[in-house]
Amino acid sequence: MLEWELEEGEAIFWYLSYAGWMIKTKNHLLVIDYMEPNLPPEEQKLSNGFIAPETLAGYDVSLFATHNHGDHWDPESLEWIKVIPKIRIVLNWPAATGSNILVLNDTLSHLTLSDLEIYSYTLRSSFNIPHSTILIKVDGVSFYTNDDFGARGNIVPDYVKQCIDYISSTGDLDILLLNMSGNIDDEGEHFMGLVDAYTVMKLNPKVVFPQHRIYSISQRNKVLREAEGYNLRAQFIFTDKAGQAFHLKKGVVKMMSP
């Protein structure tokens, strides 16, 4: 599937684990919040959520990390520069220097890199380290990750409103990678809170992929009930395993066979 030629408005994307994804479009490869899994050599393949960087050497690669936590960033990814000639690494802190490293310094960022557009909202005051939401528009498709911007309670914080207003101003959204990290019930399970619902409502994506510890069937059913209660119209798709692949074409997402 990595070798497939794609059209404008088409993408194949792989769930890598936790909040990690790899997205192939017509002309680009995008990697978001990747952590290299600890797998034996015989299991180190994309179908298990493992990226061998040398297999990406012929692609235009953009690697993104929303923040510098071990479940969203792997420092070994900096070594990819040695084996992928055409790579850019987009962060919100100066993990390294060089022409391949792009740092999101501003609260509101908009980068245009040839046919790749990046929009980001970076919050520095409410967390111990900077956190960035990232919207990527390229080759006729759009993907947005909300980082860990969930929040507890019955109030949508001003920083969330500012972020969502900015992102929604950029136009239609295909895929929302929704980190549901803000709310935990009495049993220790994450669920959809007001901020999650607000994000989906305002951005109105075609498809939502809930993530960040959304594992059990009971959690998934709870999220779907909550989405219905909030009258959210987007399709919700849950991932089952690392390496699972999906196909996006003309706004429709289908799971791909292994």
C-alpha positions in Angstrom: 0.0 0.0 0.0 2.9 2.4 0.6 3.8 2.1 -3.1 0.3 2.8 -4.3 -0.1 5.9 -6.5 -2.9 8.1 -5.2 -5.0 10.8 -6.7 -5.8 14.4 -5.5 -8.2 14.1 -2.6 -7.1 10.6 -1.7 -5.1 9.2 1.2 -4.1 6.0 2.9 -3.3 6.3 6.6 -2.1 3.9 9.2 -2.7 4.0 12.9 0.6 3.6 14.7 -0.5 3.4 18.3 -1.7 5.8 21.0 -1.9 9.1 19.1 0.5 8.2 16.3 -0.4 8.1 12.5 1.3 7.9 9.2 -0.6 9.4 6.2 0.2 8.9 2.5 -1.2 11.4 0.0 -0.6 12.0 -3.7 2.8 13.6 -3.1 3.6 13.4 0.6 4.1 11.2 3.6 3.0 12.7 7.0 3.9 11.2 10.3 2.2 12.5 13.5 3.2 11.7 17.2 5.1 8.5 16.4 6.7 6.4 19.1 8.8 3.5 17.9 7.4 0.3 19.4 9.6 -2.2 21.1 9.1 -5.1 18.7 11.3 -8.1 17.8 13.0 -7.8 14.4 10.6 -10.2 12.7 7.6 -8.0 13.7 9.1 -4.6 12.8 6.8 -3.7 10.0 4.2 -1.1 9.2 1.3 -3.6 9.6 2.4 -3.6 13.3 2.7 0.1 13.7 6.5 0.2 13.1 8.2 2.6 10.7 11.5 1.6 9.2 12.8 5.0 8.1 14.9 3.7 5.3 11.7 2.6 3.6 10.7 6.2 3.4 13.9 7.4 1.7 12.2 8.1 -1.6 9.3 10.1 -0.3 8.7 13.8 0.7 8.3 13.2 4.5 7.0 15.6 7.2 7.3 14.5 10.8 5.2 16.2 13.4 5.2 16.1 17.2 2.5 17.9 19.1 4.5 18.1 22.3 7.6 16.7 24.0 6.2 13.8 26.0 7.3 10.3 25.6 3.9 9.1 24.3 3.9 11.7 21.5 7.6 12.1 20.6 10.5 9.7 20.1 13.9 11.5 20.0 15.3 8.7 17.8 13.2 10.2 15.1 15.9 12.9 14.7 18.0 10.1 13.2 15.7 9.9 10.3 17.4 12.9 8.8 20.4 10.7 8.0 18.4 8.3 5.9 15.6 10.3 4.4 17.0 13.0 2.0 13.7 15.0 1.8 12.4 15.3 5.3 11.2 18.1 7.6 10.6 17.8 11.3 8.0 20.2 12.7 8.1 20.7 16.5 7.2 23.5 19.0 10.6 23.3 20.9 14.2 23.4 19.6 15.0 19.7 19.8 17.8 20.2 17.2 19.0 22.7 14.7 19.4 22.6 11.0 17.4 23.2 7.8 15.3 20.1 8.3 13.9 21.4 11.7 11.0 23.8 11.8 9.9 25.2 15.1 6.4 26.5 15.8 7.2 29.6 18.0 4.0 31.6 17.6 0.6 30.9 19.3 -1.0 31.0 15.8 1.2 29.6 13.1 0.6 29.2 9.3 3.3 27.7 7.2 3.1 27.2 3.4 5.8 24.8 2.2 5.2 24.4 -1.6 1.9 22.5 -1.7 1.8 21.7 2.0 -0.1 23.9 4.4 0.3 23.7 8.2 -1.9 25.5 10.7 -1.1 25.3 14.4 -2.2 26.7 17.7 0.4 26.5 20.4 -0.4 26.9 24.1 2.5 27.7 26.4 0.9 29.0 29.6 -1.4 26.3 30.8 0.9 23.3 30.5 4.4 22.6 31.8 5.6 22.3 28.2 4.3 23.8 24.9 1.4 21.9 23.3 0.4 22.3 19.7 -2.7 21.4 17.8 -1.8 20.8 14.1 -3.9 21.0 10.9 -2.3 19.7 7.7 -3.8 20.5 4.3 -2.1 18.8 1.3 -3.0 17.2 -2.0 -6.7 17.9 -1.5 -7.1 16.3 2.0 -7.0 17.7 5.5 -6.1 16.1 8.8 -6.2 17.7 12.3 -4.9 16.5 15.6 -6.1 18.4 18.7 -3.1 17.3 20.8 -4.1 16.9 24.5 -6.4 19.8 24.4 -9.2 18.1 26.3 -10.4 19.8 29.4 -12.6 18.8 32.3 -15.7 20.5 33.5 -18.7 22.2 31.9 -16.9 25.3 30.6 -15.0 25.5 27.3 -11.8 27.5 28.1 -11.0 30.6 26.2 -7.8 29.0 24.7 -9.9 26.2 23.3 -12.3 28.7 21.7 -9.4 30.7 20.2 -7.8 27.5 18.8 -11.0 26.1 17.3 -12.0 29.5 15.8 -8.6 29.7 14.1 -8.7 26.1 12.8 -12.3 26.3 11.7 -11.5 29.5 9.7 -9.4 27.4 7.3 -12.3 25.6 5.6 -13.6 22.1 5.5 -12.0 19.3 7.5 -11.8 15.6 6.4 -10.3 13.8 9.4 -10.2 14.8 13.1 -7.8 12.8 15.2 -9.4 13.5 18.6 -7.3 12.9 21.7 -9.9 12.4 24.4 -7.7 13.1 27.4 -9.6 15.6 29.4 -12.3 13.5 31.2 -12.0 10.4 33.3 -14.9 8.6 34.9 -15.0 6.9 38.3 -13.7 3.7 36.7 -10.7 5.4 35.2 -11.9 5.4 31.6 -11.7 8.4 29.3 -14.9 9.7 27.8 -16.2 12.6 25.7 -16.4 15.9 27.5 -17.8 19.2 26.6 -14.5 20.4 25.0 -14.3 17.2 22.8 -17.9 17.8 21.7 -17.3 21.5 21.1 -14.3 20.6 18.9 -16.3 18.2 16.8 -19.3 20.5 16.6 -17.3 23.6 15.5 -14.9 21.8 13.1 -17.6 19.5 11.6 -15.2 16.9 10.2 -16.3 14.2 7.9 -14.8 11.5 10.2 -13.6 11.4 13.8 -11.0 9.0 15.1 -11.2 9.0 19.0 -7.9 8.1 20.5 -5.8 8.5 23.7 -6.8 5.4 25.8 -10.1 4.7 24.1 -9.8 1.0 24.2 -12.7 -0.9 25.7 -16.1 -1.7 24.1 -17.8 0.0 27.0 -15.8 3.2 26.3 -16.6 3.2 22.6 -20.2 2.7 23.3 -20.2 5.5 25.8 -18.5 7.8 23.3 -21.1 7.0 20.7 -23.9 7.6 23.1 -22.4 11.0 24.1 -21.9 11.9 20.5 -25.5 11.2 19.8 -26.5 13.2 22.9 -24.5 16.2 21.6 -26.1 15.7 18.1 -22.8 15.3 16.4 -23.1 14.4 12.8 -19.6 13.1 12.0 -18.9 9.5 11.5 -16.9 8.0 14.4 -14.3 5.2 13.7 -12.3 3.4 16.4 -9.0 1.8 15.8 -8.4 -1.8 16.9 -4.7 -2.4 16.6 -1.4 -0.7 15.7 -0.8 -0.9 11.9 -4.4 -0.8 11.0 -4.9 1.0 7.6 -7.7 3.2 6.3 -8.5 4.7 2.9 -9.9 8.2 2.3 -11.4 9.2 -1.0 -13.9 12.0 -1.7 -14.5 12.3 2.0 -15.4 8.7 2.6 -13.2 6.5 4.8 -13.0 2.7 4.6 -10.9 0.3 6.6 -8.4 -1.6 4.4 -7.7 -5.3 4.5 -4.4 -6.3 6.1 
